[in-house]
Amino acid sequence: MLQTSLVYDAIAEVPAGRVVTYKQLAEALLVRNPDLTITTPDLSRAIVNLLSREGQPVRHAGQILSTHRVVPDSLKLSGHIGSIRSLAKDKEQLLEAEGHTVHNGRLVSPQLHRFH
């Protein structure tokens, strides 16, 4: 079972002006937590499901997490729930406010966060 705090702690590390893909986040969590017995694709899906369930904003450890900085590998901003366009638009506006370029609903040359 995925501990939400592991995911939220990692998301909290992503600074303004940077993004991380679901896959990158999953890979970082697997490196940090070798006891997790889940594949990267399955963990990526679990993260998507977690963020979809939680919605925005997410409060963790006394702060509001910037979940808009977690994006699909395709860089297509569909929001956490693809059928709800307003979430994608909100995500787009938040990312643009942080200096990212979005064209036709897709991030262009984003600055990716690298976990240590």
PyMOL commands that set and color helices and strands:
alter all, ss='L'
color gray80, all
select helices_A, chain A and resi 4-12+22-32+40-54+67-69+85-97
alter helices_A, ss='H'
color red, helices_A
select strands_A, chain A and resi 20-21+58-60+63-65+70-71+101-103+106-108
alter strands_A, ss='S'
color yellow, strands_A
deselect
rebuild
show_as cartoon
